[in-house]
Amino acid sequence: MTALLEVKDLRVAYGKIEAVKGISFTVNQGEVTTLIGTNGAGKTTTLRTLSGLLKPTGGTVTFDGQPLGTVPAHKIVSLGLAHSPEGRHIFPRMTIEENLLLGAFLRKDTAGIAEDVERAYTLFPILGERRKQAAGTLSGGEQQMLAMGRALMSRPKLLMLDEPSMGLSPLMMQKIMATIVELKAAGTTILLVEQNAQAALSLSDQGYVMETGRIVLTGTGRDLLGNDSVRKAYLGED
Amino acid sequence: MHELPQQLANGLILGALYGLVAIGYTMVYGIVQLINFAHGEIFMVGGFGALTAFLALPGGTSLWIAIPLMLLAGILVSTLVAVGAERFAYRPLRGAPRLAPLITAIGLSIVLQQLVFSFYPDAKKARVFPKIPGDPFELAGITIQRSDIFLIIAAPLCMMILGWFVAKTRSGRAMQATSQDPDTAKLMGIDTDRIIVMAFAIGAAFAAVAAVAYGLRTGQVDSRMGILLGLKAFTAAVLGGIGNIYGAMLGGLALGLTEGLATGYIQHVPGMDLFGGAAWKDVWAFVLLIVVLLVRPQGLLGERVADRA
């Protein structure tokens, strides 16, 4: 197992308030790694820091052998790190196809891009049917598919998905989770952030439980699913 | 009512001028949610840039050669000033409370107005700008000043180029993405700082084209020409829906038409004879703004979006 992403003692603060208080974790090549935790645990802050939108106040991040410390946000994607943000953040006044093409903004291989657009439509047929439609008119689940498809357009080495199941119907959530399994089978390395611990852990190789800016528990997905304190805190069991 | 076509033509020409300047307000607002109140002065320095080029040319140079060179000099000066303002005045304040860049913009206006005096100590008085010589010509009963031909050609051309740029080029799409969601645009690999500079530069270039048109039209430039025109152009941008480039031009044309028609017709309305004529045209322009904002607060082509502040 080689570590694709290695985070050591990462600290992030908003002004004087420290949101991430020195966390360390690794994401192995070809695996699905999950950060679970309640609202405000620092999961989204962690992902936003990894993709350069926030500056860390301490610690190191090594991605694919390269330190990410001072790399600006717009150069992160070219290193192979793609981020599908919390709340989907599709470009609402552009079409589905334009959104996908923006995911490949830095690529120059026209033929490869066209191929990947078609692949996104195969993965999510509904997007293909509506390719010329403004993305803002899509349902929440369809927007999530678009956000994932867009992130895949850069052919990332690591795909970061922030709360892909947020606000979705159970059926749509199943579809998204099945897609993650499918992507993993195709060899994509994924870092997943979820509040839906049950669904996320059951498809994860490795899991980390975050609480108020710290990692409090680590284990394989299966271990954490069986862990008493996880069951109590996140799966609603007594 | 036989002069109606003439009033419409006058209004549209004036409106195109407002529209060109309004583009600068709307593009910068669309990308960084900043009202660049110094934009009127960006327009003004463009006029002086063009004047400088004109004065540097040997007397008797054909206007066919002079106007393109003046245009080039005006665009160069406006763009440099705007890009410099972005870099040194606005960028350090990104993320600051909104009032800070707003006050900076007002300060920058004053600085730029004063700066012109270093080059043209008598800039407060009108400096003579060349006009396209010759009698006005008639087209289908409408009289058109020769100097306005520049604007009649330049304004649609500029809009066509901008429309193509935004919709079809890679940078244009990056610009749209940045205006819709700047953080996510960064995740796509878009250098949003570069896009912001580009928005300032395009707006400034359009303002310089407008400044040359203004100089040719009125035969003069002065250090305060950006104040009222900037205010009108800002009004046009709000009227059309701030953030929307076609809205800016539409707002400009609507404003110009209102002024033209108010100048020509208000005094013929029974009981309104006091409020007609050129003296009241600015009042009617702002009345139009108030009415549109009451009925359609997002402007003619604007979308209702939550304030991101």
Interface residues (C-beta under 8 A of the other chain):
Chain A: S51 G52 L53 P72 A73 H74 K75 I76 V77 S78 A82 H83 P85 H89 F91 P92 R93 M94 E98 L101 L102 G103 F105 L106 R150 S154
Chain B: R170 R173 A174 Q176 A177 Q180 D181 D183 T184 A185 K186 L187 M188 G189 I190 D191 T192 E303
